[in-house]
């Protein structure tokens, strides 16, 4: 028999085997090999959170610092640049060729 691939689902933690797969298995010899690969469709929030490994995570932030970050964010949201590219190059002595 040829190799076939089927997609299964679970319901309340139980594997659901649709009738077409059951029918296919009825026609298979007794010594078949069945492999199962489980892929989770959910992500761990820490995998997607860029601050998950931040040592300062969950530490208290000074109000003044938080306010300055909010101001920067508002400026960027409004489309106003905070500093030009040329000013950055000049300030840090970077020459672009």
C-alpha positions as CSV (number, residue, x, y, z in Angstrom):
1,X,0.0,0.0,0.0
2,X,1.1,3.5,-0.6
3,X,1.8,6.0,2.1
4,X,-1.0,8.5,2.9
5,X,-1.1,11.6,4.9
6,X,-4.3,12.6,6.9
7,X,-5.0,15.6,9.0
8,X,-6.8,14.8,12.3
9,X,-8.3,17.0,14.9
10,X,-8.9,16.6,18.6
11,X,-12.1,17.3,20.6
12,X,-11.9,17.7,24.4
13,X,-8.5,16.1,24.4
14,X,-9.5,13.0,22.3
15,X,-8.3,12.2,18.8
16,X,-11.1,12.3,16.3
17,X,-10.6,9.8,13.5
18,X,-13.0,10.6,10.6
19,X,-14.9,7.8,8.8
20,X,-12.7,8.1,5.6
21,X,-9.6,7.3,7.7
22,X,-11.4,4.4,9.5
23,X,-12.4,3.0,6.1
24,X,-8.8,3.4,4.8
25,X,-7.5,1.5,7.9
26,X,-9.9,-1.3,7.4
27,X,-8.2,-2.1,4.0
28,X,-4.7,-1.9,5.4
29,X,-2.8,-5.1,6.4
30,X,-2.3,-5.7,10.1
31,X,1.4,-4.9,10.1
32,X,1.1,-1.3,9.0
33,X,3.1,1.5,10.6
34,X,1.3,4.6,11.7
35,X,3.3,7.8,12.6
36,X,1.7,10.7,14.4
37,X,3.1,14.3,14.4
38,X,1.5,16.8,16.7
39,X,1.7,20.5,15.9
40,X,0.3,23.0,18.2
41,X,-1.6,25.9,16.5
42,X,-1.2,28.1,19.6
43,X,1.8,30.0,20.6
44,X,3.3,30.6,24.0
45,X,2.9,34.3,24.7
46,X,6.5,34.5,25.8
47,X,7.6,33.2,22.4
48,X,6.0,36.3,20.8
49,X,6.9,38.8,23.5
50,X,10.2,40.5,22.7
51,X,10.5,41.6,26.3
52,X,10.2,38.1,27.7
53,X,14.0,37.9,28.5
54,X,14.2,41.5,29.7
55,X,15.8,41.6,33.2
56,X,13.9,44.8,33.9
57,X,10.6,43.3,33.0
58,X,7.9,43.9,35.7
59,X,10.1,46.5,37.5
60,X,8.8,49.9,38.4
61,X,9.4,52.7,36.0
62,X,9.9,56.3,37.2
63,X,7.0,58.5,36.2
64,X,9.3,61.0,34.5
65,X,10.9,58.4,32.3
66,X,7.6,56.9,31.4
67,X,6.3,60.3,30.5
68,X,9.3,60.9,28.2
69,X,8.7,57.6,26.5
70,X,5.1,58.4,25.9
71,X,6.0,61.8,24.4
72,X,8.4,60.1,22.0
73,X,5.8,57.6,21.1
74,X,3.2,60.4,20.4
75,X,5.7,62.2,18.2
76,X,6.4,59.1,16.2
77,X,2.7,58.4,15.9
78,X,2.1,61.9,14.6
79,X,4.8,61.3,12.0
80,X,7.2,63.9,13.3
81,X,10.8,62.7,13.3
82,X,12.6,63.0,16.6
83,X,16.1,63.5,15.0
84,X,17.2,63.5,11.4
85,X,19.5,60.8,10.0
86,X,22.1,63.4,9.1
87,X,22.1,64.8,12.7
88,X,22.7,61.2,14.1
89,X,25.7,60.8,11.7
90,X,27.1,64.1,12.6
91,X,26.6,63.7,16.4
92,X,28.4,60.3,16.5
93,X,31.0,61.1,13.9
94,X,29.8,58.6,11.3
95,X,30.7,59.2,7.7
96,X,28.6,57.6,5.0
97,X,30.2,57.0,1.7
